[in-house]
Amino acid sequence: MRRNSKIYPADFSDVKTYPLSERMNKVGIADFALPTLEGCSVQCLIDSLPKILIGNDFRHLVSDIEKAYAKSKPVIVMMGGHVIKCGLAPVFISMMENGVITGIAMNGAASIHDFEIALIGETSEYVEANIATGKFGMWEETGRLMNTAVAVDRELGMGAALGKSLTEMGAPHRDMSILASAFRLNIPLTVHVAIGTDIIHQHPSANGAVLGEASFTDFRILVSEIAELGHGGVLINFGSAVLMPEVFLKALSLARNLRHDVTEFTTANFDMIQHYRPGENITKRANGTDGKGYAITGHHEIMIPLLASAVRESIWNSLKH
């Protein structure tokens, strides 16, 4: 057994990366969802839901989002990477373009999948095959372009830096990118990373100080957004089981510590199973006794388009009346 031996940080300078064009992917934009089209009604389905348990919760959440839109209150969406891999970017982009979603917060995985979609129209490698050879995550363009973008514009925050980079390079599928769309629409998009969790951290171009600075700027931006949630705002977490619920709880505490009245707002957690941290941080701890928290279970590729369609019709019907 070694005792008292000094361990030195690994040197990444000899890491071998590979062209993104060589990688086989599980997801392509040909499989993506479509935003709801005018005249495509889901109201009859929503009306048919039982006025019991989650049927009522879903209906109430739709109403809360519609009311937030009418009052110009924030509707903030947090998300994990699986949401992007399910092809749901067009649904979120449509809600951003229509003024429903006012802010996006994502983990590092979501930003990587979204960035790759913008670049090549595909994402999601075969981990089992590539981890055996040391190729997993070592894709040249993903690491180099994302790390460079953050280094160049770190003062903007990581989300805006990535969206700006995709826009300026003219990424061929940027219309399918939440990052690029948020930059185009001037909607705050923040990226929250834990060093070592994302494939771009494996690359020679990775700089922990830069990533930390940019993501910390995004955390401060998110605090400012959450400070405006009180009295009618909505925050929804889609598919992040640990990182985003923890970021949210700290951001909420900071906003209240800075004497913002962040009470009487709505939260919801959508996931395929309900985990401990989202259940506690998102739907319970945040609201106390003066807000509402909903936990809605189901596959993202069904539940998110259903929610978006229901919200769209609810807003449309309220405007008609």
Backbone hydrogen bonds, N-H to C=O, Kabsch-Sander energy under -0.5 kcal/mol:
donor,donor_aa,acceptor,acceptor_aa,energy
8,Y,6,K,-0.5
12,F,10,A,-0.6
15,V,12,F,-2.0
17,T,15,V,-0.5
18,Y,138,M,-3.0
22,E,19,P,-1.8
23,R,20,L,-1.4
26,K,123,T,-0.7
26,K,124,S,-2.5
27,V,123,T,-2.0
29,I,121,G,-2.3
31,D,28,G,-2.1
32,F,29,I,-1.5
33,A,87,G,-3.0
40,C,37,L,-2.0
41,S,39,G,-1.1
46,I,42,V,-2.3
47,D,43,Q,-3.0
48,S,44,C,-1.3
49,L,45,L,-0.7
49,L,46,I,-1.1
52,I,50,P,-1.5
55,G,52,I,-1.6
56,N,52,I,-0.7
56,N,53,L,-0.5
57,D,53,L,-2.2
58,F,54,I,-3.0
59,R,55,G,-1.6
60,H,56,N,-2.6
61,L,57,D,-2.6
62,V,58,F,-2.2
63,S,59,R,-1.9
64,D,60,H,-2.5
65,I,61,L,-2.3
66,E,62,V,-2.2
67,K,63,S,-2.3
68,A,64,D,-2.3
69,Y,65,I,-2.4
70,A,66,E,-2.1
71,K,67,K,-2.0
72,S,69,Y,-1.0
73,K,68,A,-3.0
76,I,234,V,-2.6
77,V,103,G,-2.6
78,M,236,I,-3.1
79,M,105,A,-1.9
80,G,238,F,-1.8
83,V,80,G,-1.0
84,I,80,G,-0.6
84,I,81,G,-0.7
85,K,81,G,-1.9
86,C,82,H,-1.3
87,G,84,I,-2.0
88,L,83,V,-1.2
91,V,88,L,-0.8
92,F,88,L,-1.7
93,I,89,A,-2.9
94,S,90,P,-2.1
95,M,91,V,-1.7
96,M,92,F,-2.2
97,E,93,I,-2.8
98,N,94,S,-1.8
99,G,96,M,-1.5
100,V,95,M,-2.3
101,I,95,M,-1.2
102,T,75,V,-2.3
103,G,75,V,-1.1
104,I,188,P,-2.3
105,A,77,V,-2.6
106,M,190,T,-2.8
107,N,79,M,-1.6
108,G,192,H,-0.8
111,S,107,N,-1.6
112,I,108,G,-2.0
113,H,109,A,-2.5
114,D,110,A,-2.3
115,F,111,S,-2.4
116,E,112,I,-2.5
117,I,113,H,-2.1
118,A,114,D,-2.0
119,L,115,F,-1.8
120,I,116,E,-3.0
121,G,116,E,-0.7
121,G,117,I,-1.8
122,E,116,E,-0.7
123,T,27,V,-2.0
126,Y,24,M,-0.6
127,V,125,E,-1.2
130,N,126,Y,-1.9
131,I,127,V,-2.9
132,A,128,E,-0.7
133,T,130,N,-0.8
134,G,130,N,-0.7
135,K,130,N,-1.8
136,F,130,N,-1.3
138,M,135,K,-2.5
139,W,137,G,-0.7
140,E,18,Y,-3.6
140,E,138,M,-0.6
143,G,139,W,-2.0
144,R,140,E,-2.6
145,L,141,E,-2.4
146,M,142,T,-1.7
147,N,143,G,-2.2
148,T,144,R,-2.2
149,A,145,L,-2.3
150,V,146,M,-2.1
151,A,147,N,-2.0
152,V,148,T,-2.5
153,D,149,A,-1.8
154,R,151,A,-0.6
156,L,153,D,-1.9
157,G,154,R,-1.3
158,M,214,A,-1.0
161,A,157,G,-2.0
162,L,158,M,-2.2
163,G,159,G,-2.3
164,K,160,A,-2.7
165,S,161,A,-2.1
166,L,162,L,-2.3
167,T,163,G,-1.9
168,E,164,K,-2.9
169,M,165,S,-2.3
170,G,167,T,-0.8
171,A,166,L,-2.3
173,H,118,A,-2.6
174,R,171,A,-1.8
176,M,173,H,-2.0
177,S,174,R,-1.5
181,S,177,S,-2.0
182,A,178,I,-2.6
183,F,179,L,-1.8
184,R,180,A,-2.4
185,L,181,S,-2.4
186,N,182,A,-0.7
186,N,183,F,-0.6
187,I,182,A,-2.5
190,T,104,I,-2.6
192,H,106,M,-2.5
193,V,191,V,-0.5
197,T,194,A,-2.2
201,H,198,D,-1.7
202,Q,199,I,-1.7
203,H,200,I,-0.9
206,A,203,H,-1.8
211,L,207,N,-2.6
212,G,208,G,-2.5
213,E,209,A,-2.3
214,A,210,V,-2.6
215,S,211,L,-2.4
216,F,212,G,-2.1
217,T,213,E,-2.0
218,D,214,A,-1.8
219,F,215,S,-2.0
220,R,216,F,-2.1
221,I,217,T,-2.0
222,L,218,D,-2.6
223,V,219,F,-2.1
224,S,220,R,-1.6
225,E,221,I,-1.8
226,I,222,L,-2.8
227,A,223,V,-1.8
228,E,225,E,-1.6
229,L,226,I,-1.8
231,H,263,T,-3.3
232,G,264,E,-1.9
233,G,229,L,-2.5
234,V,74,P,-2.5
235,L,266,T,-2.4
236,I,76,I,-2.5
237,N,268,A,-2.7
238,F,78,M,-2.9
238,F,236,I,-0.6
239,G,237,N,-0.7
239,G,270,F,-2.3
241,A,239,G,-0.7
246,E,242,V,-1.9
247,V,243,L,-2.5
248,F,244,M,-2.7
249,L,245,P,-1.9
250,K,246,E,-1.8
251,A,247,V,-2.5
252,L,248,F,-2.8
253,S,249,L,-2.1
254,L,250,K,-2.4
255,A,251,A,-2.4
256,R,252,L,-2.2
257,N,253,S,-2.5
258,L,254,L,-2.0
259,R,256,R,-1.8
260,H,255,A,-2.0
262,V,260,H,-1.7
263,T,261,D,-1.2
266,T,233,G,-2.6
267,T,292,K,-2.7
268,A,235,L,-1.6
269,N,294,Y,-2.6
270,F,237,N,-2.9
271,D,269,N,-0.5
271,D,296,I,-1.4
275,H,273,I,-0.6
279,G,275,H,-1.6
280,E,276,Y,-2.6
281,N,277,R,-3.3
282,I,277,R,-0.6
282,I,278,P,-1.5
283,T,278,P,-1.6
284,K,280,E,-1.0
285,R,280,E,-3.8
286,A,281,N,-0.6
287,N,284,K,-0.6
288,G,284,K,-1.3
290,D,287,N,-1.7
291,G,287,N,-0.6
292,K,265,F,-1.8
294,Y,267,T,-2.0
296,I,269,N,-2.6
296,I,294,Y,-0.6
297,T,295,A,-0.5
298,G,271,D,-2.1
302,I,299,H,-1.7
303,M,299,H,-2.9
304,I,300,H,-2.1
306,L,302,I,-1.7
307,L,303,M,-2.5
308,A,304,I,-2.7
309,S,305,P,-2.4
310,A,306,L,-2.3
311,V,307,L,-2.7
312,R,308,A,-2.4
313,E,309,S,-2.2
314,S,310,A,-2.3
315,I,311,V,-2.6
316,W,312,R,-2.5
317,N,313,E,-2.9
318,S,314,S,-2.0
319,L,315,I,-2.2
320,K,316,W,-1.8
321,H,317,N,-1.1
